[in-house]
């Protein structure tokens, strides 16, 4: 009797193991199963300041929820604000210089206009006087020639006692007076020539002022460019001052706080790690031997170690076009002819339909149906 019972038990155990073994093998044949899976976040950001300085405020703690745009930390902006004030002062001083140069240029332009008008008018007037004086001299010389002839004729007549001596003396006086008048006009003509040269010299001086105006215009243009450079520097300083405030780029949870305030940090040093608990997905490193039949859209069952007895459904979102080792820092060199075949793994991304209870970093086990649209076979 006891022998029969033992035989029955052995047969039942054998049937049980056969059924379990078949179920296990069937499950593995219709599903690609892997334990190399992890829950990851699409939005996990390492937050840092774009400027260095003394952090005077850390507003959030680890595991604390934050909203987009909420203040996280702040750097003391005093040094940057002081630098901005110096730039503003230099810009104001430069604008004062520009205004002074504009005023000087405007005065020189007015002076040049007046000098040019005076020079042109003076030269024109002197030239007319010179022309009139030369005409008068020419006329006087013509008259003097006539008087000289009359004087010679009167001298002959006086020698013959044909005229009175007073008549000769009268024409002599006229000739002497006219000669003195011509001499005075010639001296006046020389004086007018000197005045003309002075007027032309004044015109040259006016042209020198014109060069000064051109030079001032160049200086003003250069200073305007410098003002633009100051404006750009001030705008850059405003950006840096804005960078002293660190705000949350999206709504999430503080995953890590790297230090406490006050602390002097360098540009780019990590301050907070921010994670979005709603942007979770599952990543699987799937062996190339298990890739057959796996394609985007296939249904997936996900279980995590932290949530025993709970299954999460999803579907294959994408499969990496290259193996995980393709971009390793030390790629394999097979040029020597030595080669050992290794099982390559490919990253498979799984879109989850439910994320309740999941956290980034959890280890998971996945079973990917090899036929899209079919239900996952229940099994181990």
C-alpha positions in Angstrom: 0.0 0.0 0.0 2.7 2.4 1.0 4.6 1.5 -2.2 1.6 2.4 -4.3 1.2 5.8 -2.6 4.9 6.5 -3.1 4.6 5.6 -6.8 1.6 7.9 -7.2 3.4 10.7 -5.5 6.4 10.3 -7.8 4.2 10.2 -10.8 2.3 13.4 -9.7 5.6 15.1 -9.0 6.9 14.1 -12.4 3.7 15.4 -14.1 4.0 18.6 -12.1 7.6 19.2 -13.2 6.8 18.3 -16.8 3.9 20.8 -16.8 6.0 23.4 -15.1 8.9 22.8 -17.5 6.6 23.0 -20.5 5.0 26.1 -19.2 8.3 27.7 -18.6 9.7 26.8 -22.0 6.5 27.9 -23.8 6.4 31.2 -21.9 10.1 31.9 -22.9 9.4 30.9 -26.5 6.4 33.3 -27.0 7.9 36.1 -24.8 11.3 37.8 -24.7 12.0 37.8 -21.0 14.8 39.8 -19.4 15.8 40.9 -15.9 18.1 43.6 -17.2 15.5 46.3 -17.1 15.2 49.5 -15.2 12.6 52.2 -14.6 13.9 55.5 -16.0 12.7 59.1 -16.3 12.5 61.1 -19.5 12.9 64.3 -17.4 15.8 63.9 -15.0 17.7 67.2 -15.0 21.0 68.1 -13.2 20.4 71.8 -12.4 23.3 74.2 -12.0 24.1 77.9 -12.2 25.4 79.5 -15.4 27.6 81.7 -13.3 29.9 81.1 -10.3 29.6 82.7 -6.9 28.4 82.4 -3.3 25.1 80.5 -3.0 23.2 82.3 -0.2 19.9 80.5 -0.5 18.8 76.8 -1.1 15.0 77.0 -1.1 14.2 73.3 -1.4 14.9 70.0 0.3 15.3 66.5 -1.1 12.1 64.7 -2.1 10.2 68.0 -2.0 7.8 68.6 -4.9 8.3 71.8 -6.9 6.4 73.6 -9.6 7.7 74.9 -12.9 9.3 78.4 -12.4 9.6 78.0 -8.6 12.7 79.4 -6.9 15.2 76.7 -6.0 18.4 78.6 -5.2 20.1 82.0 -5.4 23.6 83.4 -5.7 24.6 86.7 -4.2 24.5 89.1 -7.1 26.4 92.0 -5.4 29.6 91.6 -7.4 27.7 91.5 -10.7 25.5 94.4 -9.8 28.7 96.4 -8.9 30.2 95.6 -12.2 27.0 96.6 -14.0 27.0 99.9 -12.1 30.6 100.6 -13.3 29.6 99.9 -16.9 26.6 102.2 -16.6 28.9 104.9 -15.2 31.4 104.5 -18.1 28.5 104.6 -20.6 27.2 107.8 -19.0 30.7 109.4 -19.2 31.0 108.3 -22.8 27.7 109.9 -23.7 28.8 113.1 -22.1 31.9 113.0 -24.3 29.8 112.4 -27.3 27.6 115.4 -26.4 30.6 117.6 -25.9 32.1 116.5 -29.2 28.7 117.2 -30.9 28.6 120.7 -29.4 32.2 121.4 -30.5 31.4 120.1 -34.0 28.3 122.2 -34.2 30.2 125.4 -33.2 33.0 124.6 -35.7 30.4 124.2 -38.4 28.8 127.5 -37.6 32.2 129.2 -37.4 33.3 127.6 -40.7 30.1 128.7 -42.4 30.6 132.3 -41.1 34.3 132.3 -42.0 33.6 130.9 -45.5 31.0 133.5 -46.1 33.3 136.3 -44.9 36.2 135.0 -46.9 34.2 134.7 -50.1 32.6 138.1 -49.7 35.9 139.7 -48.7 37.9 138.2 -51.6 35.2 139.2 -54.0 35.1 142.8 -52.7 38.9 143.1 -52.8 39.0 141.8 -56.3 36.5 144.4 -57.4 38.5 147.1 -55.7 41.7 145.9 -57.3 40.0 145.9 -60.7 38.6 149.4 -60.1 42.0 150.7 -58.9 43.8 149.3 -61.9 41.3 150.9 -64.2 41.7 154.2 -62.4 45.5 153.9 -62.6 45.3 153.1 -66.3 43.0 156.1 -66.8 45.3 158.4 -64.8 48.4 157.3 -66.7 46.6 158.0 -69.9 45.8 161.5 -68.7 49.3 161.9 -67.4 50.7 161.1 -70.8 48.5 163.7 -72.3 49.6 166.3 -69.7 53.2 165.4 -70.3 52.7 166.1 -74.0 50.9 169.3 -73.2 53.7 170.2 -70.8 56.4 169.8 -73.6 54.2 171.8 -76.0 53.7 174.6 -73.4 57.4 174.6 -72.7 58.1 175.3 -76.4 55.5 178.0 -76.5 56.9 179.6 -73.3 60.4 179.7 -74.8 58.9 181.6 -77.8 57.0 183.9 -75.5 53.7 182.7 -76.9 52.1 182.0 -73.5 52.5 183.4 -70.0 54.7 181.6 -67.5 51.7 181.0 -65.2 50.0 178.8 -67.9 53.1 176.6 -68.0 53.3 176.4 -64.2 49.6 175.5 -64.1 50.0 172.5 -66.4 53.1 171.5 -64.5 51.2 171.5 -61.2 48.4 169.3 -62.8 51.0 166.8 -64.1 52.8 166.6 -60.7 49.5 166.2 -58.8 48.4 163.4 -61.2 51.7 161.6 -60.8 51.3 161.7 -57.0 47.7 160.4 -57.4 49.0 157.5 -59.5 51.6 156.7 -56.9 49.0 156.7 -54.2 46.7 154.4 -56.2 49.6 152.0 -56.9 50.3 151.9 -53.2 46.6 151.2 -52.5 46.7 148.5 -55.1 49.6 146.8 -53.2 47.6 147.1 -50.0 44.6 145.5 -51.6 46.8 142.6 -52.8 48.0 142.1 -49.2 44.4 142.1 -48.1 43.5 139.5 -50.8 46.3 137.3 -49.6 45.0 137.6 -46.0 41.5 136.8 -47.1 42.8 133.7 -48.9 44.7 132.7 -45.8 41.5 133.0 -43.7 39.9 130.7 -46.3 42.7 128.2 -45.7 42.1 128.4 -42.0 38.4 127.7 -42.6 39.4 124.6 -44.5 41.5 123.5 -41.5 38.4 123.8 -39.4 36.6 121.7 -41.9 39.2 118.9 -41.4 38.6 119.2 -37.6 34.9 118.8 -38.2 35.5 115.6 -40.2 37.8 114.3 -37.5 35.2 115.1 -34.8 32.6 113.3 -36.9 34.9 110.2 -36.9 35.4 110.4 -33.2 31.7 110.7 -32.5 31.0 107.6 -34.7 33.8 105.7 -32.9 32.3 106.7 -29.5 28.8 105.6 -30.6 30.2 102.2 -31.5 31.8 102.1 -28.0 28.4 102.9 -26.5 26.9 100.0 -28.4 29.7 97.8 -27.0 28.9 99.1 -23.5 25.2 98.3 -24.1 26.1 94.8 -25.1 28.2 94.4 -22.0 25.4 95.7 -19.8 22.9 93.3 -21.4 25.4 90.5 -20.8 25.7 91.6 -17.2 21.9 91.6 -16.9 21.8 88.1 -18.2 24.4 87.0 -15.7 22.5 88.7 -12.9 19.4 86.8 -14.1 21.5 83.6 -13.9 22.0 84.1 -10.1 18.5 82.9 -9.6 17.9 79.1 -10.2 14.3 78.1 -11.0 12.7 74.8 -11.7 12.5 74.2 -15.5 9.6 71.8 -15.0 7.2 70.5 -12.4 8.7 67.6 -10.5 10.4 66.4 -7.3 13.8 67.2 -5.9 15.8 64.0 -6.4 19.0 65.2 -4.8 20.3 68.3 -3.1 24.1 68.5 -3.5 25.0 71.0 -0.7 23.7 73.5 1.8 24.1 77.3 1.7 26.2 79.3 2.1 28.8 77.8 -0.3 31.0 79.3 -3.0 30.6 77.2 -6.2 32.0 77.3 -9.8 29.9 77.8 -12.9 28.2 74.5 -13.9 28.6 72.9 -10.5 25.5 70.6 -9.7 23.0 72.2 -7.3 19.9 70.0 -7.5 18.8 67.0 -9.4 15.1 67.3 -10.5 13.0 64.5 -11.7 9.5 64.3 -13.2 7.7 61.3 -11.6 5.2 61.3 -14.4 7.6 61.0 -17.2 8.7 57.4 -16.5 9.5 54.6 -19.0 11.1 51.2 -18.8 14.5 50.5 -20.5 15.6 47.0 -21.2 19.0 45.7 -22.3 17.8 42.8 -24.4 20.1 40.0 -25.6 20.4 39.8 -29.4 19.4 36.1 -29.0 16.0 37.2 -27.7 15.4 40.0 -30.3 13.6 37.8 -32.8 9.9 38.7 -33.1 10.4 41.9 -31.0 9.3 45.1 -32.7 7.6 48.4 -31.8 4.0 48.0 -30.8 4.5 44.6 -29.1 2.8 44.2 -25.7 4.9 44.1 -22.6 4.4 42.9 -19.0 6.6 44.6 -16.5 7.1 43.6 -12.8 9.3 45.4 -10.4 11.1 44.0 -7.3 9.7 46.8 -5.0 6.1 46.1 -5.9 5.6 42.4 -5.5 2.5 40.9 -7.1 1.7 44.0 -9.3 2.1 43.8 -13.0 2.4 46.9 -15.3 1.4 46.8 -18.9 3.1 48.6 -21.7 4.3 48.3 -25.3 7.6 48.5 -27.2 8.2 52.1 -28.1 11.5 51.7 -29.9 14.5 49.5 -30.4 18.1 50.9 -30.6 19.6 50.6 -34.1 23.0 49.7 -32.6 24.2 47.5 -29.7 24.9 49.1 -26.3 28.7 48.4 -26.8 28.9 50.3 -30.1 29.6 53.6 -28.3 31.7 52.2 -25.5 34.8 54.2 -24.6 37.1 51.3 -25.4 35.7 49.6 -28.5 36.8 46.0 -29.3 39.8 45.8 -31.7 39.5 42.7 -33.9 42.2 43.7 -36.4 44.7 41.2 -34.9 42.4 38.3 -35.9 41.7 37.4 -32.3 38.0 37.3 -31.8 35.6 36.0 -29.1 32.0 36.2 -29.9 30.0 37.9 -27.2 26.3 38.2 -26.7 25.4 41.8 -27.7 22.6 43.7 -26.0 20.3 46.2 -27.5 18.4 48.9 -25.7 14.6 48.5 -25.9 12.4 51.4 -24.7 9.0 50.5 -23.3 6.1 52.9 -23.0 4.2 52.3 -19.8 0.4 52.5 -19.6 0.5 53.0 -15.8 3.2 54.4 -13.5 1.5 54.4 -10.1 4.0 53.4 -7.4 7.0 53.4 -9.8 10.1 55.4 -9.2 13.1 56.1 -11.4 15.9 53.7 -10.8 13.8 50.6 -9.8 14.9 47.3 -11.2 12.4 45.4 -13.3 11.7 42.2 -15.1 10.0 42.4 -18.5 8.2 39.9 -20.8 7.8 41.1 -24.4 5.2 39.4 -26.5 6.8 38.4 -29.8 3.5 38.9 -31.7 1.9 42.4 -31.6 -1.8 42.4 -30.8 -1.7 39.0 -29.0 -2.2 38.7 -25.3 0.8 37.8 -23.1 0.9 34.1 -22.3 0.7 33.7 -18.5 3.7 32.0 -17.1 7.0 32.3 -15.2 
